Amino acid sequence: MGVMSSLYIAATPYFGIGSAVLYGTVAVSMNFVNKASMQMLPLPNVVMVGQMVATFALLHPLLEAGLLGFPRFSWRTCRRLFWITVLYTANVGFALFGLKTLNIPMYNVLKRLTPMMVLTVKAVIRKRWPRLEISLSVLLVVAGCVVAGIGDLSFDLLGYLFALMSCTMQAAYLLLVEFQGEEGVSTSEMLYYNAITSLPFLLLVTAATGEAAALPAAYAAAVATHGPVALWATLVSCSLFGCLLNFALFLCTVNNSALTTTIVGVIKGVVAVFLGFFLLGGVKFSVVNVAGISLNTLGAIWYTVLKYQEKRGGGGKKAQLGSASTDPLSAFSKDGASSGNLLSAVGGSGGAGGGVAGADEDEVRDGAWGAGAGRRRHAAV
C-alpha cells in the first residue's frame, strides 16, 4: 500500500499535464470531427438522430447500474426540462447545418457571438452594463466578426444565418437555465432527458425534410468515397465526443488550477482556428478575413483574462469549488478518484447530444461571459 501511495504521489504532476493535454486535444479535435461528419454524410438531422441514440445508449445503462448521480426517468422531470432541451437540440441542429458550408475558423468566430448576446440581454434586464474593459473586449470580438465576414471569400449567407441561429438558441438556453433556476440538474441528466425528448421530434423532422429517403444513397456514396471504416469511425466519434470532451474538461479542472484550464481553453481556440486554415477544405486567404479573425481571437483572449482576474479578486476559489460541487462529474472526485471507479464520471458536463457542443465551451463555461459564472457548466456548441 505504501509503495502504491508513493507511486501515486510521484505520478501526480503527470496527471495534471496529461489531463490538460487530453482536454486541449479533444476540444480541438471536436471541431474537425463535426466538420468531417458533415462532409462525409451531409445530412444534419440524421447525424443528430445518431447522436441522441448514442447518448441514450451510453447513459441509460450507467443510470440503471447506479453509476450516475440522478434519479431514473420521470415524466415530471421531462416536462420541467422540456423547453431547455428544445433549445439545446435547436442549438445543435443549427450548428450542424452551419458547419456544412462554413469553414472552421469562421464557425469559431461566429460562435463567439453567443456570450455577447447573453451579456446584452442580461444588461437590458438588469439595466446595468458591465465595466468598460469587459464591454470593450466584447466589442472587439464583434468587430473582428464583422471584419472577418467582410473578408470571407467563401461567404455563404445560409451558413452564416444557421451559425447565428445556433448562437441565438445557445444564448436562450443559457439564459433560461439561469433564470429558471435549474442549478440542481446535472448536465448528464440534461443530456439524458434531451436525448429522450428530442429523438421522436428529430425522427419526424428527418422524414419530413427528405433526409430519411436520401439516407441510403448518401450512405452508399459516403462508403464508396471514404470507406466504411473511416465513415463509421467519424460518425461514432461525432456522437460520443461530447461526453469525452466534458470528461476531459473535468479531469483538467480537478488535476490543475483554474488558470491552467482557462489557458488551455484559450490555446485550443487559437489552435482550432489556425488548423482550420489548412484542414478539411481550409480557408481562401484574404488579408481582411485574417485580420478580422485575429481581432476576434484577441478580443476573446482579453475577455478571458479580465474574467479570470475578476474571479480571483472576487472569491474565485469559492466559485470554483461551488462549480465543482454541482458538476455532474463531481461523482468522480467524491467516489471515483479514491476508488478508481472512472465509470462514475462518465456522462460528461455538457456536450450537445454527445456530439457538437463543447466546440466553444471555454467561453460559455466561464459564465457565458456573464451567465451564471461559478454555478453550472452547461456547455454547448
Buried (B, 14 or more C-beta within 10 A) or exposed (E): EEEEEEEEEEEEEEBBEBBBEBBBBBBBBBBBBBBBBBBBBBBBBBBBBBBBBBBBEBBBEBBEEEBBBBEEEEEEBBEBBEBBBBBBBBBBBBBBBBBBBBBBBBBBBBBBBBBBBBBBBBBEEEEEEBEEBBBBBBEBBBBBBEBBBEBBEBBBEEBBEBBBBBBBBBBBBBBBBBEEEBEEBBBBBBBBBBBBBBBEEBBEBBEEBEBBEBBEEBBEEBBEEBEEEBBBBBBBBBBBBBBBBBBBBBBBBBBBEBEBBBBBBBBBBBBBBBBBBEBBEBBEEBEBBBBBBBBBBBBBBBBBBBBBEBBBEEEBEEBBEBBBEBBBBBBBBBBBBEEEEEBBBBBBBBBBBBBBBBBBBBBBBBBBBBBBBBBBBBBBB
